[in-house]
Amino acid sequence: MSQINKEDIKQEVFDLYDDYAHNRLDRRAFMQKLSLYAVGGLTVTSLMSFLMPDYKGNVQIKADDKRLKSEYINYPSPKGGGTIKGLLSKPVDAKKKLGGIIVVHENRGLNPYIEDVARRAALAGFVSLAPDALTPLGGYPGNDDDGRALQSKRDKGEMEEDFIAAYEYLKNHKDCNGKVGVVGFCFGGGIANTMAVRVPTLAASVPFYGAQPDAADVPKIKSPLMLHYASLDTRITEGWPAYEAALKANNKKYQAFIYENVNHGFHNDTTPRYDKAAAELAWKRTIEFFTQNLA
């Protein structure tokens, strides 16, 4: 990222990026609106560069980390008879079968940030699987703009089936103890909520700033939940009170955290929306939650 100071950027700029990243603004409209904030030494180009993800400079666990065995696998897709590609990772020194974690990407396919998160989960003592829902369209294309465009072409219901199939694959994997949870971010957070509704044997679900299920579906949830929200992410967080009311009314087991003064995407350390303190706390809580429920 450029040397722009994050504290000097107005919240409206982050809100604009959120609209762009979720296909509510096309690139032309985004740049036009962004130009209103290109004042002083700021240009539209420098603001764009600042807001875009930096995958090269922000990898916590490298792909060839010797502590892990990471490989791409393919598992059967329930739609069309094809397969879905995913990154499977586990600790090399594992002496027993491990709990499994499905890591669900945002609305742009299996990018380097999500692969990194999957390796972090494995390094914490789990076997992780991060599927790429863009596989039927050729896979993550190497940049998020094209990834979003591709993912918008896939049927959401079919993608849900692909992630549920990932759960079944990991649950029956020789290195898994049969207890599988899911963690998802943005679109993936919505998938994590959906899987909690649709998979009765799911062992744990951790949605990060994910869309909530319909209240009518909450009685179907069997797994414990840990939900992470950002206070500045009003689009998603405003749905939490109704969701919580439904969870309470149905005596569901859940924990929820709203992190103050942080944006949607605060866990993603490749963009300026990242908040180190909130991200590290949320991840620590997530790993502790999985440790409790996947052993």
C-alpha positions, -999 to +999 in steps of 0.1 A: +000+000+000+011+036-005+022+059+023-012+075+028-020+077+065-051+056+073-062+081+100-064+109+074-090+090+053-126+098+059-150+070+068-170+078+037-141+066+016-141+032+033-179+031+029-174+037-008-149+009-011-174-014+007-200-006-019-175-012-047-163-045-031-198-058-029-208-048-064-231-020-054-209+004-074-192-003-107-156+008-111-165+039-130-190+051-104-166+042-076-138+063-092-162+092-098-173+093-062-138+087-050-127+119-068-146+139-043-121+129-017-090+135-038-080+167-022-047+182-012-019+157-020-043+129-027-052+117-061-078+092-073-050+069-083-033+071-050-065+065-031-073+035-053-038+021-047-043+026-010-076+008-009-068-022-030-055-054-013-017-060-011-012-097-012+025-097-018+034-078+014+009-093+038+014-131+041+016-144+077+022-181+068+040-187+036+027-213+011+059-234+016+060-232+054+078-263+066+056-268+096+026-276+073+017-299+046-004-279+022-017-291-012-045-284-036-071-312-038-103-316-057-135-329-042-168-338-059-192-310-066-229-320-062-239-299-092-229-309-127-207-339-119-175-318-117-151-311-089-141-281-067-105-272-060-095-264-025-064-259-004-059-286+022-035-279+050-024-297+082+005-297+106+033-320+095+039-332+131+003-343+138+002-375+159-035-380+158-066-372+138-075-335+140-106-314+140-115-300+106-121-264+096-137-253+064-125-217+055-149-199+033-137-170+011-153-136+004-172-127-028-141-130-050-128-166-048-099-183-031-075-154-030-041-153-012-056-139+020-080-167+025-053-193+017-032-176+044-061-179+069-065-216+061-028-221+068-031-202+101-060-225+110-038-256+103-009-242+122-032-238+152-036-276+152-064-284+127-068-298+092-083-270+071-099-269+037-104-237+018-125-243-013-126-221-044-162-216-055-149-202-088-135-236-098-163-242-124-154-209-140-116-215-141-108-206-104-096-174-088-083-153-117-054-137-098-071-104-089-101-095-068-119-073-094-121-102-119-128-126-091-159-106-080-171-105-116-168-143-119-184-151-086-214-129-095-220-153-124-223-184-101-256-194-086-256-188-048-275-220-041-250-241-061-221-225-042-238-234-009-240-270-021-203-269-030-193-257+005-216-283+022-198-309+000-165-296+013-178-303+048-187-339+039-153-344+022-133-331+052-155-349+078-146-382+061-109-374+054-084-398+069-067-370+088-099-356+104-115-368+136-150-363+121-157-330+139-158-302+114-165-265+119-166-235+095-152-200+095-162-175+068-156-139+059-181-115+043-199-137+017-182-166+036-197-154+069-231-157+053-222-192+041-211-201+077-245-190+090-262-210+062-242-241+070-252-238+106-288-239+094-284-267+068-258-290+084-272-306+116-239-323+124-217-292+120-196-289+151-191-252+152-197-221+131-178-188+131-192-161+108-171-129+104-195-100+094-218-124+076-254-120+065-278-135+089-303-163+081-340-158+082-355-160+117-377-189+105-345-209+099-329-203+133-347-233+149-327-256+125-294-245+139-277-273+160-240-261+162-227-235+186-220-201+170-193-175+175-202-143+156-179-114+149-192-080+138-178-045+131-195-015+146-189+006+115-203-021+092-239-009+096-251-028+065-244-062+082-244-054+119-279-038+118-292-073+112-277-087+144-304-076+170-331-096+152-308-126+147-299-125+184-335-123+194-343-154+173-312-172+188-324-164+223-360-174+216-348-208+204-323-213+232-293-216+208-258-216+220-239-186+208-213-159+216-212-126+197-187-098+196-191-063+181-157-047+176-159-009+181-147+016+155-136-010+129-149-017+094-163-046+076-133-067+066-113-058+097-097-092+098-083-089+063-047-078+068-042-070+031-064-039+030-064-006+051-097-017+066-076-041+087-075-035+124-047-054+140-060-054+176-095-065+166-083-090+141-059-107+165-085-108+193-112-122+170-088-149+157-077-158+192-113-162+203-120-182+171-092-207+176-102-212+213-138-218+202-127-244+177-104-260+202-133-264+226-157-278+200-136-299+175-115-320+199 
